[in-house]
Amino acid sequence: MAKGLGKGINAFFPELEKVDNDSVQELAITECRPNPYQPRKTFHADTIEELKESILEYGILQPLIARKSIKGYEIVVGERRFRAAKEAGLKTVPVIVKELSDEKMMELALLENLQREDLTPIEEAHAYANLIQELKITQEELSKRLGKSRSHIANMIRLLSLPEKVVAFINNGELSMGHGRALLGLKDKERLLPLVNKIRNEKLNVRQVEKLIHALNQTPEKKKEKPKKDVFITERESVLRDRLGTAVTIQRGKRKGKIEIEFYNDDDLERIIDLLNE
């Protein structure tokens, strides 16, 4: 499983670190609601239970961050603490209220998603891709801000280029990130799904898959035989070639066809046009 992002949300929003005791408010838990832009709606019950037990013993050690909305407050950071506090039966929670735009809320939701402790490689890849798109930054800029290597971010995002079925196997843990990265190196993409089935059926590890892909890449791909042209079409091409003195190709489709006539310069084009006008 992925370990979440590197430097965290403060790398993007350093103003969130500027907290003093006077800025922390105790808000009624009934006035708070989850971030509407949070892309993840599921939280593991056992994790919430552990956090609830911690809250009951020590209280909420780190305030939530929220913004004022028409209906109370929307949680920006700390949704797990909020859910655990509800489970613990708390009436109020410590909150720092910030003024944030919808765009900032979306960005923070993506970052919160990256920091989930049970993030899968595909979820992490989607989070990187979404941050790049939403923040309109490069992989290099994201790398510096998160404290992750650019190659790590690039490799994660590349997993999303695999077929949807393969992505699903990585997401549910049937294939590892290592399997996914190895599969990206397979040259003949038509062999990909059969290879994936072999990996799953035979429980191949990453090293075995890498060796197998190396062997497959050494095997020349079978060339697809071109369908033979109709004898009538071939004959017509020959007639036109002789008449126009240049290469002529006739292609016939189901409903229409086309004739391609080669010419080499302007004079050659004029010569061919003159012949067609005769």
C-alpha positions, -999 to 999 in steps of 0.1 A, spaced: 0 0 0 11 36 -6 23 57 23 6 89 12 22 121 0 55 134 13 55 169 28 17 170 32 -9 197 28 12 224 43 35 222 13 6 236 -7 -10 258 19 16 270 44 -10 294 58 -28 264 74 2 261 98 -3 296 112 -24 287 142 -26 303 176 -48 294 206 -72 323 200 -80 311 165 -93 277 177 -131 276 182 -152 249 198 -181 243 173 -211 221 178 -205 188 159 -240 192 144 -229 224 127 -201 206 108 -204 186 77 -179 168 53 -161 186 25 -185 184 -5 -155 181 -29 -141 151 -11 -137 124 -38 -135 95 -13 -167 87 6 -156 55 24 -135 52 55 -124 20 72 -145 13 103 -116 -2 122 -95 29 116 -123 52 128 -128 29 158 -91 32 168 -92 70 164 -125 71 185 -107 52 214 -78 77 212 -102 106 213 -120 92 243 -87 88 262 -68 119 251 -93 142 233 -88 157 198 -51 168 198 -52 186 165 -80 210 155 -100 204 124 -99 231 96 -132 242 82 -148 271 62 -180 289 70 -209 280 46 -246 288 43 -254 257 64 -229 257 92 -193 247 85 -176 225 58 -147 205 70 -116 211 49 -90 190 68 -98 163 95 -128 144 83 -116 112 100 -113 131 133 -148 145 127 -163 110 121 -145 95 151 -156 124 173 -192 116 163 -187 80 171 -173 90 205 -204 110 212 -187 144 215 -210 174 213 -183 199 201 -150 197 182 -120 222 181 -120 239 147 -99 266 130 -121 285 105 -105 296 73 -117 315 42 -113 292 12 -127 293 -23 -143 263 -39 -111 258 -59 -90 256 -28 -115 232 -12 -112 209 -42 -74 211 -40 -74 203 -3 -98 174 -9 -74 159 -34 -45 163 -9 -65 148 19 -72 119 -4 -35 114 -10 -28 113 27 -52 84 34 -33 56 52 -48 29 30 -42 45 -4 -39 20 -32 -13 26 -60 -41 35 -84 -58 59 -60 -24 76 -55 -19 78 -92 -53 94 -97 -46 119 -69 -13 129 -86 -29 133 -120 -58 153 -105 -35 176 -87 -15 183 -118 -47 190 -137 -64 211 -111 -33 231 -100 -21 233 -136 15 224 -126 41 201 -140 52 167 -126 85 184 -117 67 212 -97 45 186 -80 76 166 -71 92 195 -53 61 205 -35 53 170 -22 89 159 -16 84 129 -39 108 121 -68 96 131 -103 102 96 -115 80 82 -87 51 105 -97 56 98 -134 57 60 -128 25 61 -107 7 81 -133 18 58 -161 -1 30 -144 -33 47 -155 -24 41 -191 -29 3 -186 -61 -12 -198 -91 -6 -174 -92 -43 -164 -56 -43 -154 -60 -11 -135 -89 -27 -116 -67 -57 -106 -40 -33 -92 -66 -13 -74 -81 -43 -57 -47 -58 -48 -47 -88 -72 -17 -72 -89 10 -51 -73 24 -18 -84 55 -37 -94 35 -60 -116 19 -29 -132 52 -12 -139 66 -44 -154 35 -47 -177 41 -12 -190 73 -26 -206 55 -52 -228 59 -41 -265 31 -62 -280 0 -49 -262 -21 -78 -277 -2 -101 -253 -10 -80 -223 -43 -95 -211 -32 -131 -217 -1 -124 -197 -21 -108 -169 -43 -140 -167 -11 -161 -165 2 -139 -136 -30 -143 -117 -34 -180 -123 2 -189 -116 8 -163 -88 39 -150 -106 60 -125 -86 74 -93 -101 108 -108 -109 92 -137 -128 70 -113 -148 100 -91 -157 118 -122 -171 88 -133 -190 83 -98 -205 119 -97 -215 115 -130 -233 83 -119 -250 99 -87 -262 127 -107 -278 101 -127 -298 93 -111 -331 57 -101 -335 37 -119 -360 32 -98 -391 -4 -95 -401 -9 -107 -437 -24 -80 -459 -56 -91 -476 -50 -98 -513 -64 -72 -537 -92 -79 -560 -79 -89 -595 -101 -63 -611 -87 -35 -589 -51 -46 -596 -58 -46 -633 -73 -11 -632 -43 2 -613 -20 -12 -639 -40 5 -667 -39 38 -650 -1 35 -642 6 29 -678 -16 58 -690 -3 83 -664 33 72 -661 32 73 -623 22 52 -593 -15 47 -588 -33 31 -559 -70 22 -558 -86 15 -524 -122 3 -523 -142 4 -491 -177 -9 -483 -195 22 -495 -169 42 -514 -133 41 -526 -105 64 -536 -78 67 -562 -43 80 -552 -21 93 -580 15 102 -571 32 133 -586 67 146 -578 66 183 -586 44 210 -601 54 202 -637 46 165 -631 12 175 -616 4 196 -647 14 167 -670 -10 143 -652 -38 169 -653 -33 174 -690 -35 136 -696 -67 134 -676 -82 162 -696 -75 145 -729 
